[in-house]
Amino acid sequence: MDADLEDDLRRIIAAWGSEQALYEFLTRQASALTTAICGANVPVPGIQVVPSFFAKGILGGGPRRSGEYEPASGDISALISLFPSTCGNEGTTRRALAHELIHHWEVTMPETAGDPPYPDDADSAIAGPFSDATREKRWRNGHPPRFIGKASVVAQMLGISLQHMLVQAQHRSRQR
C-alpha cells in the first residue's frame, strides 16, 4: 500500500474508528442533507471517499479542494467524492458534504425567481481566504451567485459561517 494511502486510512480510522463508521455517517448525512437542501424528490447522489492524491490533480501540486461533485449522466447517478482530509470529524465532513450537495441542487433544481438572493456579506466572506485575485476568480467560476445564495441559507441551517460553507476547501489548501 502506498504511503499516502496508508496515511489516509490511518486518518480515517483515527477519526471514525473504521471506514464503515465513516460511510454510515456519510450515508445518513447525505440522505438528510439532500432532502434539506434539494427537496424530498431529488435523488441522493452516491458518496465516496477517494485517496488524497486525487485532490492534487494529475500534475500534482497542492490540494485543490475538499471534494468534487459529478452530475448524473445517462444511466450514471450523481457522485460526490470527498478527500480524507475533509473527513477529520463530523463537522468538517458534514460541511464539505453540504457544499457539494449545493452543487447537486444547482444541477437538479431549475432556476426560479424564488431562489435565495446573493447575500450582502458574500464578497467579504469569499475574498478573505484567497491568497490572490486569480484564485478567487477561479473559485467564483465554479460557484455562481445562485450557488452562493443557496449556500447562505444552508450555512444558517447548519449554524456555521457563510465563509466556512463557501470556501473552507480553499482556506484549508492555503494552510498546507
Buried (B, 14 or more C-beta within 10 A) or exposed (E): EEEEEEBBBEBBEEBBEEEEEBBEBBEEBBEEBBEBBBEEEBEBBBBEBBBBBEBBEEEEEEBBBBBBBBBBEEEEEBBBBBBBBBBBEEEBBBBBBBBBBBBBBBBBBEEEEEBBEBBEEBEEBBEEBBEEEEBBEBBBEEBEBBBBBBBBBBBBEBEBEBBBBBBBBBBBBBEE
